[in-house]
């Protein structure tokens, strides 16, 4: 029988910059605290100003026993923290995998070290089924899935259809090639060439760069918004274009958009298929023509727009704090029990 005692849990976090993966860690830590566990976020970065954190936040120069408190579980949140979690003298190491870092191109020199970290067989939590399969089948790791949760502010407002001049949102930095922002901008150009009078709304962690401006000047550009401000922005838009590459770990922006009642055209990749299939319109990754055609169909039909909105809202209900909090409590006790040694 599972032991439901309160656990001491550390999350080892490399940085606290404004990114979806960092937000998921901070939110999970808070949900585990609500479940009665004693959770400390241990980070090389400073306490974030863009997301609320509990008093148990500790900034450290390195992840060693001198700086990391004793705990039953030490959760590595990036490949660089796996070895540190394993080396700590107390507790069990866990790897929380939100994306396979060796699937990226810009860090090819680090791939051997990344693969070495993944070869460490420890209990693993992932945000999606395709990452669970990769960890289980390629690296022989015991795995459980624990997805992101949606804070209460990801809510829709009453809408009956897109506006007369629809606001099309494209999220993420232009410089992050894996997010496919260039494909979305090409799709917007095609839509305008076909006479669709739309407003391009851009959202990024970083300011508008000269490189992006040369490609296309947005009608609106928002950067470094706190998550509740992002929710307000989403509620005022009519469509999200999300052309991430296959290396995307989950696709949090897609889920948050659906929770705010925003129809989505996204790339047909494992991460999006895992939770958005049947709710978002999924098209070939990198195909600007396919993105433009899907967007044009949605914006031209109030019925299709409303149907997609309803399906997205229904799908987002599966990611409530209550549901994910229960899963987190389960996987924490599973990892601490040692029962993961028997693969399931």
Buried (B, 14 or more C-beta within 10 A) or exposed (E): EEEEEEBBBBBBBBBBEBBBBBBBBBBBBBBBBEBEBBBBBBBBBEEBEBBEBEEBBBBBEEBEEEEBBEBBBBBBBBBBBBBBBBEBEEBBBBBBBBBBBBBBEEEEEBBEBBBEBBEBBBBBBBBBBBBBEBBBEEBEBBBBBBBBBBBEBBBBEEBEBBEEEBBBBBBBBBEBBBBBBBBBBBBBBBBBEEEBEBBBBBBBBBEBEEEBEEEBEBEBBBEEBBBEBBBEBBBBBBBBBBBBBBBBBBBBBBBBBBBBBBBBBBBBBBBBBBBBEEBBBBBBBBBBEBBBBBBBEBBEBEEBBBBBBEBBBEBBEEBBBEBBBEBBBBBBBBBBBEEBEEEE
